[in-house]
Amino acid sequence: MILLDLTLPRTLDALVARFADGSHRGARIEAWLFDNHAARRAAEARLATAGVTARIRSAYKPLVHYFIEEAPPRGRLTIGLPTHPAAPPARFRLEAYPLAGMGVAPRFVEGSEPLACSIDGTSVFAPNALRTDHLGAPALTPCGWLRHWDADGALVSDGPMETEYETLFARAMATLAAHPWPSAAPYFEVLAITATIPGIEQPLSYGDEVLSTAEALHEDFYFSILELMKQRAGLPAADRTLQPGQIVPDITVADGPARLTIALRPHSAATHALPGPADLDDADRPPTEAQIAAATDALGGEARDIASLQGRPVLARVFEGDGPGLLLSAGQHANETSGIVGALRAAKVLRAQGQRFAFIPCENPDGNALHHALRAANPRHMHHAARYSALGDDVEAREAAPFHEKAARLALIGETDARLHLNLHGYPAHEWTRPLSGYLPRGFELWTIPKGFFLIFRHLAGYADKAMPFLETLTAHLAQDAELARFNATQLETWAAHAGAVPFPVINGIPCMITESPRQTVPYQIITEYPDETIYGDAFRLAHRTQMRTVLEAVRLLREGAL
């Protein structure tokens, strides 16, 4: 069922057609659009042949684009940031990321203009508009903008100019808000949002950073639709239990008009044929579904017959042995793939050591299949549509039957009387933005830029006393990996420049968050967080090696009575 089929002309083409018609000779324009550098320069050249002087800049991350396109990064600079009263705290400081990793040593101060940065007397405009978002709340969002002077130098116009990028999102959200959804969830099986847009896809010189308006639109669509459905259900924005169905934005960049289709589709159990690594122990990319299954089968153990909503097997195993009971799992959020490889590698060692444990290498196989499908077009995007299950909820947060994937975790914890759950996770390896709903990812502001590998230590009430000694020993061991130590030091330094101090202890160079969690079903849970969405090559190797080493050292400490 098609809910919306939309084609929008490219704003850049419309702008050129408007000013190159012969009636604007001698005029000057400045514009800010969501187009790539090459397309903007070509448009300027076409306008020049019509006698119009044009400078067309990026509306997305204009300060970063200024340093890329107009003033190459150079040493220590004081940067005055916009002071718009509707901007969330640290909004523009974070939007300046990753300048601190690109040859600039920024000192951010409060500027004097609501929508401009100042650098040594140079003003860099940051086009934004205060709009009402899909939840009815005000949001300061990046927008297109046009300044036009006539041939006599008189200013004709200076204000927002809606682009195809903004219109496409607004039309989609209006369509979904107006649709007569069922009264109870799930509201659909698969909600597929397929779009091709002109836009930016530009890797940067720092880490795995990339400027991508397609990825940003994926994130805006996914979380905005989820927020809309939560509001409809009367649930708070932070809820992770709603089961609206599977939301699948698939956004690609191409020249030409913007195209969008929103359709309702049935669930699919299809597999995807992206190539996996040649050797799992030396994996340079996420493994395929078949490779995960084969590696799990090779371990042996007692299998548990549990299936996902879309019919994929949840590969749960129990291994007899000695030592305290524990559960090792990965892939709860299936776009976090280094934990899957790290868990499989660690499980092989634990099996050889005779450790008693339960194992789930990929808790969310439906999300994992979706991640493989989405990587076919956009291999480096973070793809948060694959974070949650095919029902649209977080597997861990599921509270009532049918439990589907969560049934594996519940059964194995009960069978093994697990004292410790090693729960391997990841998070974005590059900046996470939602430009059309306020720029920062709402509810996930702490995760907007990477801060290296870190750990979350959760415990039940009365179990806090062992947390710090355990983490001191664990992190000291992990920090012996010089490559990991360098990686964390670099990311923490850049984080500090753009976000300030890490809001929890840094132990042996590894940030650690310690929390009491009454909802846990085990006394202790260690959650790894490696910035792995989505990395390859040596970066991926370091990620899964770190995941594996964390498991093996934590199990050693558990056996020695540290927990």
N, C-alpha and C positions, 0 to 999 in steps of 0.2 A: 504494500500500500504506500503510495507516494503522498507525503504531506506537503512538500514544497519542492518545486523545480524552478530554479532561478538562474538567470544570466544577467550580469551587470557589466556595463562598459567600464573599461579601465579608466580611472580618473586621470592618470597621467596622459593618456591619449586624448581624452576630452579637453584637458587643459591646453595641450599643444594645438588642437583644432581650433579652440576658442581664440587663442592669441596669435595664431599664424595665418589668419584669414585675410591679412593685408590692411586691416583697419586699425592696427595697434602699433604701427611702425614708430620707433622711437620710445616706446613704453619700456618700463622695467618691472619685473615681477620677482618676488621671492615666494617659494612654495615649500611646504613640508608634506611629504607623502610617504606611504608604506611600500616604496619600491626600492629595488636594488641600485647600487651605485652606477653600474653600466647603463641601465635604462634611464636613469635621471640625467646622466651626462649626454646621452644621445638625444634626449628631449631638449636639453639646453641648446645643443647644436642645431636642431631643426628650427627652434625659435630664433636663433641668431640669424639664420638665412632669411627670416621674415622681418628682420630689423628689430627684434625684441630681445633685450638683455635679460637673461633669466638665471637665477640660481635656485636649484631645486634640491632640498636637503631631506634627510630622513626624519620622519615624525617618530620613529621608534628609536629610543636611546640616542637622542640628538647629541648629547655631550660626548658619548663614546665615538659616534660618527664624526664629530668635529675633529677629534684627535686622529682618527684614521684618515680622513679625507682632506683636512684643511691645515692642521697644525700637528705634525708628527710629535708623539710623546717626548717630553724633554724634562727630566729631572724633577726637582722639588717645585711644586706649584701650590699656591693658595687658591682655592676654588670656592667662590661664593655661590651657595645653593639657593634655588627658588624658595620663596617664603609664602606660598599660597596657603591660606588658612584651612582649606579643605584637604590638604595633603596629609596623609598619615605620618607619624613620626618616622624619620629615617628614610622616607620614600625616595627622595632625590639623591640621598647619599648612596642608597643601594642601587638606584638606577645608573649611577656612575660606575658601577662594577663592570669589568675588572680592571679599571685604569691602574690600580696599584700593582697589577701584575704585568703591565704593558709598557714599562719604562717611565711611568709617572709616579712620583712620590707625593700624593695629594694631601693637603691639609684642608679639610672641609670646614667652612665657616658659614654663618648665616649671611645670605646676600641681601640685596636691597630691592629686588624685583620679585613679583609673585610668580612670574613664568619665564625667568631667564637665569642662567648661570653667568658669573663674571670671572674672567681669568686675565689677570694683568691688564685690566682696562678693556678687554674684549668681552662683549656680551654674546652669549650663545643662547638663542631662544629655545624654550622647551614648550612646544604647543600642547596645550591641554584644555579640555572643556569640562565643566561641572555638569554632569548628567544624572538622570534618574536611572538606576540600573534595573535589572530584571526582577529584583526583589522589592522595588519601590524605594530604595535608599539612594542618597546622593553618592556619587563616585566621581573623583577627578581622574579623567582618563586621557591618555595621549590621543591626539586627533590630527586630521589634516588642517592645513592653514594656508591662507593666501594673502599676500601683500601686493598691491598693484599701484604703481605710479604711472601717470600718463606721460605723454611726450614732453610736457612742460614741467615735469617733476612734481606735480601735485599728487598727493596721496588720494587714490580713488577708493580703495577698500583695504581693510586690515582685520581679518577675523577668521573663525573656523570655516573650513571647507570640508564637507563630509565626503569621505572617500569610499570606494567600493569595499574596502576592508571593513570599515565600520558599518556600512549599510548591510552588508551580507550578514554580519553577526546580529544586528538589530532585527532584521527581518526574520531570521531563523528563530530568535528567542521569542519574538511576538507570535509567530506561528505556533510554537510549542506551548506558550502560555494560553493561547486561545483554543487549543485542541480539546475536544471533549473526552478526556481520559477516563478510564474506568474509576469507580469510586474507591476501589481497594487495590493495593499493590499485589503482585507486579502489574504495572501498567502496560507493559509490552514485553515481547521476548527479546528482540534486538532493535534498538533505535540506531539506524545507520546514518551518519552525517558525512557525506562525501563532497569534498570541495577541491577545486583547483583555483589557485589565486596567483596573480602577479605578486611578487614579494621578495623578501630578503632571505638568503641562506648563505651566511658568510662566517666561516671559521675565523677565530681570532688567534693571536700569537701567544695566548696564555692558556696552558692546560688543555682541557677539553671544551673550552668555551666556544660558543657559536651564536651568532645573531640570526635568529630564525623567526620570521613572522608566521610561518606555517606551524611550527611547534607551539608558538604562543597561542595561536588560534585553536589548536587542538586542546590545550590546557583550558582556555577560556570556555570553549564549548563543553568539555567534559564536566568541569566542576560547576559551571553555571547551570547546566541542565540538572545536575544532581541537587544543587541548592534549590532550584525551582521546584523539583519534586518533593524535597523535604518540606518546603514551605507549604505546598499543597497538602501534605500529610499532617501538618501541624507539628513537625518535629524541629528541634533546634539545629542550627547550622552545623554543629559539631557531631551530630548523630552519625554513626557508622552502621546502623542496623537496618535502615530502609532498604527494601528489595524492589526497586522500580523496574528492574530488567537490565540488560546489558547495553550500555551507551558506547557507541563506537564512532568517534570522529576520525576520519582518514583524510588528511589535508596534504596536498602537494602544491609545489610552486611551478608555474609555467607562465610564459609571456602570453598576453592576450586578455580577453575579458575574464571576469571572475564567474565561476559556475558553482552552483550548490544544489545538491539533492538531499532531501531528508526523507527517509523511507522506513517503514516498519517491516521487519523481516523475521522469519522463524529462526530458532536456534540451529546451530550447525556444529557437527562433530568432526568437521574437516581437519585434516592435518596439512602442514605447510612444509615445503621442500627447501627452505633455506639451508645451505650447507652448514654443518656443524664442525667442531674442531677435529683434527686428525687424531689427537691424543688427549684424553680428558685430563690427565695429570699435568699437561702442558697447554691447556686450552687457551686459545687466543680469542674466543668468542663464545656466546652462549651455546650449550648443547641442544640438539634436537630432542623432540619427544621420544623418538626411538632410542637415542643414545642414553637418555635418562633411564628409560625402562631397562635397557640392556645392562647398564652398570648396576642398577638395583638388583636385577635378577642374578647377576654374577656374585653378589654378596651373599645370596642365600637367605637364611632366616625364615621365620614363619610369616607368610603373607596374610593380610587381612583384606577381605573382599569389600571394598568401598569404592563408590563411583561418584563422579561430579554430577552436577545438574545436566550437563550436555553429554553425559555418558562416558567420559574419559576415566580411566582407572586412577585412583589415588594410591600411589605405590607405598603403602604402609607395611613396615616390617618390624618384627620383634626378634631380638638376638639374645639367646641365653648366654650366661656367663657369670662372672662374679663382679663385685663392686656395687656401690649404691646405684639405685635405679635412676635413669635419666632419659630424657627425650631430646633427640636432635632433629630439628626441622628447618626447612628453607622454603622459599617460594610462596610464602603467604601472600606477599605482594609480588606478582609474577613478573613484573618488569624489573625486579631487583635480582639479577641473574647470577652474580658472582657467588652468592650464598649457596645456590644449587650445586655448583661445581665444588666449592669448598666443603659442603656437607658430604658429597659423594666421596671426595678424597679422604676426609676425616673418618667417615664410616668404614672405609677399607682398612685403615690403621686400627681403629677400635676393634673391629672384627678379629684382626690378627692378634691383638693383645688379649683377647678373651673377655672383653668388657661386656657387661650386661647393659643393653640399651634398646630403646625403640627409635625408629627412624622413619621420617617422611621427607624425601628429597625435594618434593614440589607439592606444597599443600593446595595450590590453586592451579590445577592443570588446564582449566578453561581459560584463565587469564594468560597462562603461558602460551597456549596456542594462539591467542589473540596477539600477544607480543611478537611472536614470530611472523604473523601475517602483516602487522603494521611495519615491522622493520624492513620488509621487502621494498617499500617505497622510501622510507626515511630511517635508515639504519642507525643514526646517532641520536635520534630524538628520545626523550624520556618516556613517552607513551603511557601516561597515567591511566588511560582507559583500560590497560591491562593490570592495574593495581588491584582492583576488586574482582569479585566473582562474576559469573554469568548472571547471577541474580541482582548484581549491582551493590551488594553489601561487602563489608570487610569480613572475610572468613572468620577471623578471630572473634568478631563482635556478634556473631550469630547466636541468638538466645533461645530459639525454640525449634522443635522438629518441623519438617524434616531437616536434619543437620547436613546432609550431603557431605561435602568435603570436611567439615569440622568434625564429623563423626570419627575420623581417623585420630585426630588429636585427643578427643575425649576418651576413646577406647584405649589408646596406648598409654596415656597417663595413668588410667585406672589399672591396667594390667601390670605395669612395671612399678607402681607406687613411686613414681619419679620424684626425686628430691630437687632436681635441677632440670630446667628446660633451656636448652641452647637454641635460640631462635634467630636464624641468620637473615639479616635484612640488608638493604641498600637504600640509597637516596640519590637525587639528581647529581650528576657529575659536572653539570654546568648550570648556569642561572635559570631559575624557574620564575616565569613571569605570566601575568594575566592582564595584558595591557587594556583590554576593553572592559574590564570590570574593576579598574583601580590600580593596575600594575602589579602590586604585590599579591602573592597567592593567599587569599583569605583563609584564615585558620591554620595556615602553614608558613607563616612569616619567618619562623625560625629556620626554615629549610630553603629559603629563597636563594642563597648562595652556599657553596660547599665549604666545609670546615674540616676536611680530612676525615680519616677513620675515627669513629668514636663508639663508645659503649653505653648502653642503658642497663642499669642493674636494678631490677624490680624485686621486691620481697614482700612477704606477708608481714602483718603486724607482729612484733616481737622478734624479728629476724634481722634487724638493722645492724647489730653490733659487728657482724662479720664482713659487712660490705666493703669498708675502706681497706682493711688488711688484705682482703682477697684481691681487690682491684690494684692495690700497690704492687703485689707480687705478679699478677697477670700482666699488667701493663709494662712492668720492668722487663719481663721476658719478651713481650712483643716488640718493645723498643730496640731490642738487639738487632732487628732487621734494619740495616742502615738505609735501605731504599724507602721503607715505610717511614722511618724517622724524618728523612729529607722531605718526603711528600707531605707529611703532616705539618712540618714546620713551615713550608711554603704556603700551604692553604690557610693555616692559622694566621700567618702574617697578613695575607691578603684579606681575610675575614676581618681582622682587627681594623684595618684601614677603612673598610666600608661599613662595618656593622658594629664596631666597638668590641668590648671584651666578650669572650664566650661566656654565656650565663650559667656555667657550671664548672666544677673543678677540672683542671687539666693535670693529669697524673702521668708523669714520665712522657710528656708530649702527646698524650692521648686524652681528649675530653671524655669525661665520665659523668653521666647523669644517674643519680641514685634516687629512687622513688619507692614509697610504700604503695602497694596495689592490692586492695582487699578483694578484687575480682579474680585474682590468680587462683589457679588450681594446683600449683606447686609452691613450695616454700620460696624457691629462688628461680628467677628467670634472667638470663643474660641475653640481651638483644644487641647484635652487632649492627653497625650502620656504616657501610662503606659507600662512597660516592661512585656508583657504578651504572647509572642510567644515562646513556648506554655507551659503554667503552669497549675497546678491542685491543688486540696486540699485547704489548708488554704491560700496559695499564691494566688490562683484564687479568693478566697473570699475577701481578702484585695483589690485585683484589682477592682472587680466590685463594692465593697462598696465605694471605692474612686471615681470611675466614677460617681456613683449615687450621692454622697455627693457634688461633683463638680457641677453637674447640678442643684441640689436643691438650693445650696447657690448662684449660679450665677443668677438663676431666681429670688430669693428673692432680690438680689441687683438690678436687672433690674427693678423690680416692685417698688423699693424705689427710682428709678431715678438715679442710679449710672452710667447708660449708656444712 
